[in-house]
Amino acid sequence: MTTSKGRRAPAPNERQRDPERTKARILEAATAEFAAKGLAGARVSEIAARAGVNQQLIAYYFDSKEGLYREVGRRWRAYEADAIPDDTPLAEMIRRYVLASVERGGRLLAWEGLADTGEDDEETRERDARLRHEVEAIRERQRAGEIDDRFDPAALHLITMSAANALAVYPHLARGLFGVDASSPELVERYAEQLALLISSLGNTSSAPAGKS
C-alpha cells in the first residue's frame, strides 16, 4: 500500500496505537541525532533505532530526512517562543537561551550555520523575518531605556546569541576554561547567571537582576 506521494504506508502490524506519541519519540531521537551529526551526517536508520520504531514510519510521518529536519526546527522555534516570550527582561531572556542552547538547540544552530549555502528559500525568509522582529524588539528596549542606545541592535543580537550558544558550540574551550564538562548543570547555571549579569549592565543599573549590582 502506498500514499498519494508514493510513500509506502506502514503495514497494520507496524502502525502504532498512539501516533502522536510515536511522532514525539521520533522527533526527540531526531533532535539528538541532528544535534550530534548535523543534517548531512545523520542517518534515518539511526534515528529510527533511537526512537525504537520501524524506519518506514519516519517516511510515513515526515516524508524524508529533510522533512524531519524541518519539523525538528519548527519544534525548537515553538519551544523557544513558549519558554522565552518577547516581554521577558533581556538578562533573563539570555539566561534562558543558555539553558535552551545546552539542551541541543545551540548545536542544531551551529550545524545549520556550517551547512549554509546562502540560498534564499521559504525557510530562510521565515528565519530572516524572525530575526528582524527580534532586532526591532531590541530597538524597543533601547527606546524604553532598558539598553544603552549606543549599541547597534543587530550587532548586539548576534553577540548575545553567540554568547548564549557558547557552551554548546565550544564545549572544548569551556572544559579547558572551567575544568568541567560544558554540560555540567552547575556550570550551565553559573555561566547563564554570569551572562545575565553582563547583559544587565548594558542599560540602566536599575534593570540589573535582584541582588546584583
C-alpha positions as CSV (number, residue, x, y, z in Angstrom):
1,M,0.0,0.0,0.0
2,T,1.3,3.5,-0.9
3,T,0.2,7.0,-0.1
4,S,-0.6,9.6,-2.7
5,K,3.0,10.8,-2.7
6,G,4.3,7.3,-3.4
7,R,5.5,6.6,0.1
8,R,4.7,3.1,1.4
9,A,2.3,3.3,4.4
10,P,3.3,1.1,7.3
11,A,1.7,-2.3,7.4
12,P,-1.1,-2.8,10.1
13,N,1.4,-4.6,12.4
14,E,3.8,-1.6,12.0
15,R,1.4,1.1,13.0
16,Q,1.5,2.5,16.5
17,R,-1.6,2.7,18.7
18,D,-0.6,6.3,19.6
19,P,0.7,8.1,16.5
20,E,1.3,11.4,18.3
21,R,3.4,9.7,21.0
22,T,5.3,7.8,18.2
23,K,6.0,11.1,16.3
24,A,7.2,12.7,19.6
25,R,9.6,9.8,20.1
26,I,10.9,10.2,16.5
27,L,11.3,13.9,16.9
28,E,13.2,13.5,20.2
29,A,15.5,10.9,18.6
30,A,16.0,13.1,15.6
31,T,16.9,16.2,17.7
32,A,19.6,14.2,19.4
33,E,20.9,12.8,16.1
34,F,20.9,16.1,14.2
35,A,22.5,17.9,17.1
36,A,25.3,15.3,17.2
37,K,25.9,15.0,13.4
38,G,24.0,17.7,11.5
39,L,21.6,17.1,8.6
40,A,24.2,15.6,6.3
41,G,25.7,13.2,8.8
42,A,22.5,12.0,10.5
43,R,21.1,8.7,9.3
44,V,17.4,7.8,9.2
45,S,18.2,4.3,10.3
46,E,19.9,5.5,13.4
47,I,17.1,7.9,14.2
48,A,14.6,5.0,13.9
49,A,16.8,2.9,16.2
50,R,17.0,5.6,18.8
51,A,13.2,6.0,18.7
52,G,12.5,2.3,18.7
53,V,10.4,2.4,15.6
54,N,10.4,1.0,12.1
55,Q,12.3,3.2,9.7
56,Q,9.3,3.3,7.3
57,L,7.3,5.2,9.9
58,I,9.7,8.2,9.6
59,A,9.0,8.4,5.8
60,Y,5.3,7.9,6.5
61,Y,5.0,10.7,9.0
62,F,7.7,13.2,7.8
63,D,8.2,12.3,4.1
64,S,12.0,12.4,4.2
65,K,15.0,13.1,6.4
66,E,14.8,16.8,5.2
67,G,11.2,16.9,6.2
68,L,12.0,15.5,9.6
69,Y,14.8,18.1,10.0
70,R,12.4,20.9,9.2
71,E,9.9,19.6,11.7
72,V,12.7,19.5,14.4
73,G,13.5,23.1,13.6
74,R,9.8,24.1,13.9
75,R,9.6,22.3,17.2
76,W,12.6,24.1,18.6
77,R,11.3,27.5,17.5
78,A,7.9,26.8,19.1
79,Y,9.6,25.7,22.3
80,E,11.7,28.9,22.4
81,A,8.7,31.1,21.7
82,D,6.9,29.5,24.6
83,A,9.8,29.4,27.1
84,I,11.2,32.8,26.2
85,P,8.3,35.2,25.4
86,D,9.2,38.6,23.9
87,D,8.3,40.5,27.1
88,T,10.9,38.7,29.2
89,P,13.6,41.1,30.6
90,L,16.7,40.9,28.4
91,A,19.0,39.5,31.1
92,E,16.6,36.7,32.0
93,M,15.9,36.1,28.3
94,I,19.6,35.4,27.7
95,R,19.8,33.3,30.8
96,R,17.0,31.1,29.4
97,Y,18.6,31.0,26.0
98,V,21.8,29.5,27.6
99,L,19.7,26.7,29.1
100,A,17.9,26.0,25.9
101,S,21.1,26.1,23.9
102,V,22.7,23.4,26.1
103,E,19.6,21.3,25.5
104,R,20.9,20.7,21.9
105,G,19.4,23.9,20.4
106,G,22.9,25.5,20.2
107,R,24.4,22.6,18.3
108,L,21.5,22.5,15.9
109,L,22.0,26.2,15.1
110,A,25.8,25.6,14.7
111,W,25.2,22.8,12.2
112,E,22.7,24.9,10.3
113,G,25.4,27.7,10.0
114,L,28.1,25.3,8.8
115,A,25.7,23.9,6.1
116,D,24.6,27.4,5.0
117,T,24.8,27.8,1.2
118,G,23.4,31.4,1.0
119,E,20.4,30.2,-1.0
120,D,17.1,32.0,-0.5
121,D,14.2,29.8,0.2
122,E,11.0,29.9,2.3
123,E,12.6,28.8,5.5
124,T,15.4,31.4,5.0
125,R,12.8,34.1,4.6
126,E,10.9,33.0,7.7
127,R,14.2,33.0,9.7
128,D,15.2,36.4,8.4
129,A,11.7,37.8,9.2
130,R,12.0,36.4,12.8
131,L,15.5,37.9,13.2
132,R,14.2,41.3,12.0
133,H,11.4,41.1,14.6
134,E,13.9,40.3,17.3
135,V,16.1,43.2,16.3
136,E,13.1,45.5,16.4
137,A,12.4,44.2,19.9
138,I,15.9,45.3,20.9
139,R,15.2,48.8,19.5
140,E,12.0,48.9,21.6
141,R,14.1,48.1,24.7
142,Q,16.5,50.9,23.8
143,R,13.7,53.4,23.4
144,A,12.4,52.2,26.8
145,G,15.8,52.8,28.3
146,E,16.5,49.2,29.2
147,I,19.5,49.1,26.8
148,D,22.1,51.7,26.0
149,D,21.1,53.1,22.6
150,R,24.8,53.4,21.5
151,F,24.6,49.7,20.7
152,D,23.7,48.6,17.2
153,P,20.7,46.3,17.8
154,A,21.6,43.8,15.0
155,A,25.2,43.6,16.2
156,L,24.1,43.3,19.8
157,H,21.6,40.5,18.9
158,L,24.3,38.5,17.1
159,I,26.7,39.0,20.1
160,T,24.2,37.8,22.7
161,M,23.1,34.9,20.5
162,S,26.7,33.8,20.1
163,A,27.5,34.1,23.8
164,A,24.3,32.2,24.7
165,N,25.3,29.3,22.5
166,A,29.0,29.2,23.6
167,L,28.7,26.2,25.9
168,A,27.1,24.1,23.1
169,V,29.3,25.3,20.3
170,Y,32.7,25.5,22.2
171,P,32.5,22.6,24.7
172,H,36.2,22.0,24.4
173,L,37.0,25.7,25.3
174,A,34.6,25.6,28.2
175,R,36.1,22.4,29.5
176,G,39.6,24.0,29.3
177,L,38.5,27.2,31.0
178,F,36.3,25.8,33.8
179,G,37.8,22.3,34.2
180,V,34.4,20.6,34.0
181,D,32.2,19.3,31.2
182,A,30.3,22.0,29.4
183,S,27.0,20.3,30.0
184,S,27.6,20.2,33.8
185,P,24.4,21.6,35.4
186,E,26.4,23.6,37.8
187,L,28.5,25.2,35.0
188,V,25.5,25.8,32.8
189,E,23.7,27.6,35.7
190,R,26.9,29.5,36.6
191,Y,27.5,30.6,33.0
192,A,23.9,31.6,32.5
193,E,23.9,33.8,35.6
194,Q,27.2,35.4,34.6
195,L,26.0,36.2,31.1
196,A,22.7,37.6,32.5
197,L,24.8,39.8,34.8
198,L,26.8,41.1,31.9
199,I,23.7,41.8,29.8
200,S,22.1,43.6,32.7
201,S,25.0,46.1,32.7
202,L,24.2,47.2,29.1
203,G,21.5,49.6,30.2
204,N,20.2,51.3,33.3
205,T,21.6,49.8,36.6
206,S,18.0,49.6,37.8
207,S,17.5,46.8,35.3
208,A,20.0,44.5,37.0
209,P,18.7,41.3,38.4
210,A,17.7,41.4,42.1
211,G,20.6,41.0,44.4
212,K,23.1,42.1,41.7
213,S,24.8,45.5,41.3
